[in-house]
């Protein structure tokens, strides 16, 4: 995943939230804000000026020639020069719900920002930090990179198939309620052959309205998840949505926060890694959409999840504490 793109009426407020969240401003124009992580990607989060909304998601092609291939997809824009900070080239498409999907190549890379973290002693390796005292930094804990985007869709199967056919994604886990053909969620990863990749780069969930569920960002270690949570909590400015906990599917240690317009951003550390031959699972929701540790989502999270103006929010979390029938009602009413 290259970046996620939102629209906000106040770029100052958006920049303030994202800075506290752990992103770093790399550029800002009169029309948009560009934020980076500590990895070399020029930017991993874009906010355009305008009414609050979800614009779309961008993915990085393996080579420039792939742009010409994806440009042959019906409705594709053709290969374009990107007239934005970072440059590069792209092809723009529309997924079945109408949101913009960009495939990009050649966006400027920046020097990585060094992050020094002490090793953690464990029961089996008790001397990894021998002679070194653990002292965590006091500044906002930095985001490393963007990991995945999650969308809700009333056309789950069509949406998932489009991503698999168009971008070559592979199924990691499909989740069902009741009968096995009643899919309510699908986790998909990149196909990089024998190279190990994140458990999912795209999670799509069944919902009565299409929209963004959340963008998800990796931090450097579990300490960053916990200390970042504490700093955001002490600010008292932003809504905490869910966490801290440990997902079952993907195995991320997670923490969810909402920006000033209710768009959810996840911070996580650690993830399962799979390659093309790892295969896929078909799992019932009551077994799959749970936390290995960590409490269920608070009531306000569940109530917010069903508001039409924030379609899809918290559905994965909601599934963790609700029986299958509730999930079925939410999906299809």
N, C-alpha and C positions, 0 to 999 in steps of 0.2 A: 504494500500500500504506500502510495506517495504522499497523499494528504487528503484531509477532509475539508469541505468548503461549506460555510454558513453565511447567513446574511443577518446583520444587526444594525439597529438605528443609531447606536452610540459606540463608535470605535474606541473611544477613551475607556468606557466601562468594560468593553470586551477585552482590551489590552490589560486592564487592571486585573481582571479575573484570571486570564491566561498566564500572566506573570506570576501571580500567587500560586497558580496551579502547577507551575514549574516549567513553562515554555519561555522562550527568549525571543524578543522582537528582533527580526533581521531586516525588515523594511516596512515602510508604510507610505502609501500614496493617498491622494485625496479620496480615492474610491475604495481602498482595501488595506487590510492589515495582514502581515505575513509573519508567522512565528515558527521558530525552529526548535529542535532539540539539541542534544550534545553530539549526536551522530552527524556525519557529513552532509546529510540532505539539506538543501538550501532552505526549505520550509516544509513543515508537516501539517500546518493548520492555516487556512485562509478564511478571513472574514470580509465579505463585501459590505459596503454601505447600503442600507436599505431596510425595509420592513423585516421583522424577524422571520427567518425561514431556513430551511435545509436546501442547499443547492445541489450537492452531489459529492462524489468520491472519485479520486484519481489513483491509478495504479501505474507502476513503472514497467515498461516493456524491457525484455531482455536485450534487445538490439534494435537499431533504427529500422531494419528491414521489417520487423514485426508491425511497425506502424502502417506500412503499405498493405500488409495482410489484413489488419483489422479495419482499414479504411474501405475494404470491399464489403463489409457488413451492411445490409440494407439500412438506410437512414444515417449512416456515418457521415461525418463532416468532410472527410478527406484529411490529408496531412496538413497541419497548419503550424506556422511559427507562433510561439507563445509570446505575446506582447505584454509580459508581466515580469516583475523581478525574478531573477533566476533563469529566464529565457527557456531555451529548449524547443521541442516540437511536441505536438499532440494530435490525437484524433478524438473528437467528441462524439459520444453516442447517447442514446436515451434507453434506459432499462424499461421493463414493461410498465412501471408505475409512473414514468415520465421524468424521473430524476436524471441529472447529468452524470454520465460516467466518462472520465477522461483516461486515455492511455497515453502516457508521456514518456519521452526519452530525451536525454541530453540536457536536463535541467542542471544548472550549475551546482557543483559540489563545493562545500566550504571546509576549511580545516576543522576537524573534530575538536570539541571543547573538552579538555582533560577533566576527568572526575576521579578523584582518589578515594577509595574506600578500603578500610581495613578488612582483612580476612576474618571469617567467623570461626571460632573454635567449635568443634563438634565432639560428640562422644567417641567417634572412631578416629578423629583427627584433632586431639586436644591441644596440639602445639602449633597450629597454623598461624597463630598470632603471638607466638612466644616472645615475650619481652616487649611487646607493643601494646600500649593502652588504647582502648576503644573510646574515641571522642567524636561524636557526630557533629558535622558542621551546622551552624545556626541559620544559614540563609535558606531560601526556598529550595526544597529538594528537586533537582532538575529532572526533566523528562528526557529520556534517551531517544525514543523514536515512536512513531505511530505504528500500532500493530494491526488493528482491524476496525471495521465499521459494521454496525448492526442496523438493519432496516426491518420495519414491519410492512407487511403487504397483504391485501385481501386475495392476492393471486400468488400464493406461495410457490406452488409447483412451477408455474410459468416463469416466475422471477428467478428461481434457483436454476431452472434449465437454461435460461438465457445466459446467466453467468457462466455456467459450465460449457455451453456451446460456444459462446463468444470469447471468453477469456481463458478457457481451458481449466477452470477450477475443478478440483476433485473433492468428492464427498469424504468428510471425516466421520460425521455422525448425523444421521437423520433421526428425528424424534417424533413419536406418534402418540396419539391418545385413542384408546379404544382399539379399533382395528388397525392393523399395520399399514393400511393404505391411507389412513387419516393423519397425514403429516401435519405437524404444527410448528416445526422448526428444523433448520438444516444448517449445519456447520460445514464450511468448505475451505479448503486450503489451496495454495498454489501448487501447480505441477512443475517441479524443478528436477524431475528424474530422480537420481540417487541422492541429491542434495536434501538434507533435512531442513524443513521449514516449520513455521508456526502451525499449531493444531488447526487454527482457522484464521483466514484473512477476511472472510465474509460470513456473517451469520444472518440468516433471514428467518423471520418468525411470522406466523399467520396472525393477522390482525384485521379488524374491520376497516381500518384506514391505513393508507400508505404513509410512511414517514420515517424519520430517523429515530432509532432507539438510543444509540450512543456511539460516540467515537471512543477509542480505547488506546491508551498510551503506556508504553513500558517505562518503568523507572529502573534504577540500577540494582537495587536489592530490596529485600524485605524491610530493612530498616528505613528505607526511603518511603515505603508505603505507610508505615506507622508514623514516622516523624512528620511526613507531609500531611497526613491526616490531622495530627495534633496542631500543626501550624495553621491550617485552614480553619479548624474548629475555633482556635483562639481568636482569629480575626472577627468571627461573628458576622460576616458579611454575606456568606453564601450558604445555600441549602445543601446539607448532606443528604444523599439519597439512599445509600445502602453500603454496608460493610463495617468493619473489615471482615473478610472471610476467605475461604479457599474453594474455588469452583471444583466440581467434579469433572465436567467436560472442558478440557483445556488446562486445568490444574493451576490457574493463576491465583495468586494471592491478590485480592481485589479491593478497591475502594471507589465509590461513585459519588460525584459531586455535580451539581447543576450550575450552569452559568446564569447571569442575571435574567435571561429569557427562558430558563427552564430546560435548555438543551444539556443532556447528560454527558459528562466526560468521565471516563474511567482511568484510574491509575492502577497499574499492576506490576508484579514481579514474578518471574518464573513462568514457564509454559511448557506443555508437552510439545515435542518435536517429532514430526512424521516425514516420511518421504513417499514417493509415488507408489511404492509397493506395499505400504503399510495397510492398505485396505480401508474399509469403512464399517461402521456399526449401525444397526437399526435398533433403537432403544425406546422403551415406554417412558413417557414424560415423568412419571412419579419416581423412576429410578435415575433418570438422566439429569433433570434440571434441579439439582440439589447442590448444597454446599457440603464439602467434606468436614468443615468446621465453620462456625460463624452463624449468627442468628438469622432468622427470616427477615424479610423486608418490613419496615415499620408500616403502620396502617396508612399514614399519609402518602407513603410511596405507592401503595396499592391504589389509593383513591386518585392520585395524580395520574397513574398509568392509564386510567380509563377515560380521562378527559379528552374530548375530540381534538382540542387545540394542541395536545401533546401526545398524539397517537403513538401507541406502541411502547411508551416509556415503561421500563421496569418489568416487562413481560417475563424475561428469563428469571428474574428474581421472584416474581409473583408465582411462577410455577413451583418454586421450591417449597412453598408452604400451603399450597392449595390442592385439593383432591382433583383427579382428572375431570370430573363433571364440570367443576367450575371453569377449568381451562377450556373445555369444549364450548360452554356457554359464552365465554369471553371471545373466543375465536369467531363464532358464527352468528352471533346475534345481530 
